Amino acid sequence: MIGTLILLVLCLIVLAVLWILLKNIAKIIINSILGLLLLGIVKVLNIFPLLGFPDIQIGWLSVIVCAIAGIPGAILLLILHIFGLI
């Protein structure tokens, strides 16, 4: 009887941990996709040449930063590009 209760409690703990992880993973994936879309929209609409800056180049580093950091990473890349650091 005690073994069954312990197993039930462990299953509930594992279920709760998986629920929290999956909920956060979905947010991270959505944020990463939105960051990449933001960077792509800026590139397609040629916003930087209109403002007098050279066009932003999207390379592997930019994709990795946007995939890890999402929208804040894309904004950071845009700011660094404005100041000429990347």
N, C-alpha and C positions, 0 to 999 in steps of 0.2 A: 504494500500500500504506500509506504514512504517513497519507494523507488518511482512509483507512478506519479506521485505529486512532484517530486524533484524533476522528473522528466518533463512534466507539464509546465512547470515554472521555467525551466531552461528553454523550452520551445517558445514560450511567450517572450522571453528576453531576446532570443534570436530574432523573432518576428518583429519586435519593436526596433531593434538595431537595423534590420534590413529595411524597414519602413522609413526610418530617418535617412539612411544612406541613399535610398532610391529617390526620395523627395529632393534631397540636395543635389544629386547627380542630374536630375532633370533640370533644375535651375541652372546648374553650371553649363550644361549642354546648350540650353536656350541662350544664355548669356554669351557663350562662345560664338554661336551662329550669328547673333545680332551684332557682335563686334566685327566679325568678318564681313557682314553685310554693310555695316557702316563704312568700313574701309573701302569696300568695293564701290559703294555709291559715290563716295568722295572722288574716287578714281574715274568712274564713268562720267560723272557730271562735270569733270574738269574744274573743280572748285579752286584749286590752288593756282592754276594759270590765270584764272579770272582775277585773283587777288594779287597777282604779280610774283608769285612764288613758282619755282620749278615744280613740275608734276611729280606726285609721289609715286615711288616705285614699290610695288608689292612683291616682296621676295619671301624666301623661306623664313627669315627671321621675323618679318611682319606677321606672317601666318601663325607662327608658333606663339608669338606674344599675344595675338588676338585669341588664339585657341586656349591659352592658359588664363589670360586675364579678362577676356571678353570685352565689353564696352569700355571699361576704364583703360584697358590696354590699347584699344584703338585710339582713344582720345589722347593718351600719352604719346603714341606714335605720331599723331597729327601735330601735337605741340612740339615734339622734338624735331619734326620736319620743318616746321615754321622757323625754328631757331637755327636750322641748318646742322643739327647734330647727327642726323641720319640721312 
